[in-house]
């Protein structure tokens, strides 16, 4: 088993998927989590690649959010699409990052992800509220590389 396969238990993964479902109940934003062992390129550049590979740049409102983790490298990136970045202030993701980092430093990766997802959903609600007819455009499942 790779480090990614046992980074989170199946129960923890289900809690994260449930957090995504809850976060997306109040926003049309789409949140995904991608976990991989390591990256050979700059983590932000890799997050942008994964964003594209997961077709997160194809949402109607360009309001996808990727939380990318490179486990062995100890890097995580929060990456928002153009629709979000065009509307929000430059430090929009700072509080989400800080909430996650606090839990990660304690070694509680599941809680860091859950807290970050819920915070992201809460923040997105202001700019991208859920509206009648909104559909879940992207899978809530955790992707792994």
C-alpha positions as CSV (number, residue, x, y, z in Angstrom):
1,X,0.0,0.0,0.0
2,X,1.2,3.5,-0.8
3,X,1.2,6.3,1.6
4,X,-1.9,7.7,-0.1
5,X,-3.9,4.5,0.3
6,X,-3.6,4.6,4.1
7,X,-3.4,8.3,4.6
8,X,-7.1,8.3,5.6
9,X,-9.2,5.4,6.7
10,X,-12.3,4.5,4.7
11,X,-14.4,6.0,7.6
12,X,-12.4,9.3,7.4
13,X,-12.8,9.4,3.7
14,X,-16.6,9.1,4.1
15,X,-16.6,11.9,6.6
16,X,-14.8,14.1,4.1
17,X,-17.2,13.2,1.3
18,X,-20.1,14.0,3.7
19,X,-18.5,17.4,4.5
20,X,-18.4,18.2,0.8
21,X,-22.1,17.3,0.5
22,X,-23.0,19.5,3.4
23,X,-20.8,22.4,2.2
24,X,-22.4,22.2,-1.3
25,X,-25.9,22.3,0.1
26,X,-25.7,26.1,0.5
27,X,-23.6,27.0,-2.5
28,X,-23.5,26.3,-6.2
29,X,-19.7,26.0,-5.8
30,X,-18.1,22.6,-6.4
31,X,-15.5,21.3,-4.0
32,X,-13.1,18.4,-4.7
33,X,-10.2,16.9,-2.7
34,X,-7.2,15.3,-4.4
35,X,-4.5,13.4,-2.6
36,X,-1.3,12.1,-4.0
37,X,2.0,10.9,-2.6
38,X,4.3,13.5,-4.0
39,X,4.8,15.9,-6.9
40,X,7.9,16.5,-8.9
41,X,6.8,20.0,-9.9
42,X,5.8,23.1,-8.0
43,X,2.7,22.1,-5.8
44,X,0.6,25.0,-7.1
45,X,1.4,24.1,-10.7
46,X,0.5,20.5,-10.0
47,X,-2.8,21.6,-8.3
48,X,-3.7,23.5,-11.5
49,X,-2.9,20.4,-13.6
50,X,-5.1,18.2,-11.4
51,X,-7.8,20.9,-11.5
52,X,-7.9,20.6,-15.3
53,X,-7.6,16.8,-15.3
54,X,-10.6,16.5,-13.0
55,X,-12.5,18.9,-15.4
56,X,-13.1,21.3,-12.6
57,X,-12.6,24.2,-15.0
58,X,-15.8,23.1,-16.9
59,X,-18.4,24.1,-14.3
60,X,-21.1,26.5,-15.5
61,X,-20.1,29.3,-13.2
62,X,-16.4,28.6,-13.1
63,X,-16.7,28.1,-9.3
64,X,-14.9,24.9,-8.6
65,X,-12.5,24.6,-5.6
66,X,-9.8,22.0,-5.4
67,X,-8.0,21.1,-2.1
68,X,-4.8,19.4,-3.3
69,X,-2.5,17.5,-0.9
70,X,1.0,16.0,-1.7
71,X,1.3,13.8,1.4
72,X,5.0,13.1,1.5
73,X,5.9,16.6,0.5
74,X,3.8,18.2,3.3
75,X,2.1,20.6,0.8
76,X,-1.5,21.5,0.4
77,X,-3.0,24.0,-2.0
78,X,-6.5,25.5,-2.2
79,X,-7.2,26.3,-5.9
80,X,-10.3,28.2,-7.0
81,X,-11.5,28.7,-10.6
82,X,-11.7,31.9,-12.5
83,X,-15.3,32.7,-11.5
84,X,-14.3,32.7,-7.9
85,X,-11.0,34.5,-8.3
86,X,-12.6,37.2,-10.4
87,X,-15.0,38.1,-7.5
88,X,-13.3,37.5,-4.2
89,X,-10.6,39.5,-2.3
90,X,-7.0,38.4,-2.7
91,X,-6.9,36.9,0.8
92,X,-10.2,35.0,0.4
93,X,-8.7,31.5,1.0
94,X,-6.4,32.6,3.9
95,X,-8.8,31.7,6.7
96,X,-9.6,28.3,5.1
97,X,-5.9,27.6,4.8
98,X,-5.2,28.6,8.4
99,X,-8.0,26.4,9.8
100,X,-6.7,23.5,7.8
101,X,-3.0,24.1,8.8
102,X,-3.9,24.2,12.5
103,X,-5.4,20.7,12.3
104,X,-2.6,19.4,10.0
105,X,0.1,20.5,12.4
106,X,-1.6,18.4,15.1
107,X,-1.6,15.4,12.7
108,X,-5.4,15.5,12.3
109,X,-5.6,15.5,8.5
110,X,-9.2,14.3,8.4
111,X,-10.4,17.1,10.6
112,X,-8.3,19.7,8.7
113,X,-9.9,18.6,5.5
114,X,-13.4,18.6,7.0
115,X,-12.9,22.1,8.6
116,X,-11.5,23.5,5.4
117,X,-14.3,22.1,3.2
118,X,-17.0,23.4,5.5
119,X,-15.2,26.8,5.7
120,X,-14.9,26.9,1.9
121,X,-18.6,26.1,1.4
122,X,-19.5,28.8,3.9
123,X,-17.3,31.4,2.2
124,X,-18.6,30.5,-1.3
125,X,-22.2,30.9,-0.2
126,X,-21.8,34.6,-0.2
127,X,-20.7,34.8,-3.9
128,X,-22.3,31.6,-5.2
129,X,-25.5,30.8,-3.2
130,X,-27.4,27.7,-4.0
131,X,-30.3,28.3,-6.2
132,X,-33.3,26.2,-7.3
133,X,-32.2,23.9,-10.1
134,X,-28.5,23.8,-9.1
135,X,-27.0,20.4,-9.9
136,X,-23.9,18.7,-8.5
137,X,-21.6,19.1,-11.4
138,X,-18.6,17.2,-10.0
139,X,-18.2,14.1,-8.0
140,X,-17.8,14.5,-4.2
141,X,-15.5,11.5,-4.0
142,X,-11.8,12.0,-3.1
143,X,-9.5,11.5,-6.1
144,X,-6.1,10.0,-5.7
145,X,-3.0,10.2,-7.8
